[in-house]
Amino acid sequence: MNAKLHRALILIVIICAVGASVIPIYWTFVTSLSLDVDLMQTSRTWFPPRPTLKNYREALGLGQGAYGVASQIRVTLFNSLTIGVSVTIVTLLLAILAAYAIERLRVPLRKYISFFVLLTQMLPPVILVIPIYLSLARLGMLDSKTSLAVIYTALNLPFAIWIMSSYFRRLPVSVEEAAIIDGCGYVKVLWKILIPMSRPALFTSGIFVFLSAWNEFIIALVLTSSLKAKTLPISISEFMGRFYTNYPLMCAAGIVSMVPPIIFALLFQNFLIEGLAKGAVKE
């Protein structure tokens, strides 16, 4: 009886947690299908009285006379994808090299390097916004996708190094030693042996890095001012006006912004689970 009660309580907690996560997303989706004039009625039902895809057409710039910043969504969506993918690729490349040097090469003070890498994650990025802004202003690099990509890479690199280093640590050294005896150099061992064996950790860190770059708001808000570098979260926030906010259109843009991360996570969810379970966060 106690075991059944325990399982029932666990099931109730899981259902409540799933509901707390899904209901806001569902309500955002319902609002995105509503007309602005029907919004008050939608708030009293679980589905809009007159569902429409008009908000999605306008959010993607396909409608006639798109509302305000709605015409910018496609451009900022492309900017976010460009920045997110480039940051992920560069961060993973640098993290692999750094983690391999820390775990396999005789780098002086490598234990202290690992500690310092982890220590940087305790520094809130928001306190760096003003120094970053002043530095980029002097260099004339404000309002640039390249600047955002460099900053996001620097902020996410310690976390990626930590994951890759933890995973490299648990891989058997004997495989690499056998390859070196057969004539492989360090670079060939890394690319031919370690990286294929570390795919779960690569995808795990890649998903986290991509989501971090995709969702970042504060730094992009401060450093961008025009459409050429503005990211999707900034564009969505601009739907909120001083006297009027088009909530259905804003929710449609929010649902659109959720699609790439969801697809990315669904495609590589098996590697994500395996990477977390088999050492990606193992001490």
Secondary structure, 3 states (H helix, E strand, C coil): CHHHHHHHHHHHHHHHHHHHHHHHHHHHHHHHCCCHHHHHHHCCCCCCCCCCCHHHHHHCCCCCCCCHHHHHHHHHHHHHHHHHHHHHHHHHHHHHHHHHHHHHCCCCCHHHHHHHHHHHHHCCHHHHHHHHHHHHHHHCCCCCHHHHHHHHHHHHHHHHHHHHHHHHHHCCHHHHHHHHHCCCCHHHHHHHHHHHHCHHHHHHHHHHHHHHHHHCCHHHHHHCCCCCCCCHHHHHHCCECCCCECHHHHHHHHHHHHHHHHHHHHHCHHHHHHHHHHHHCCC
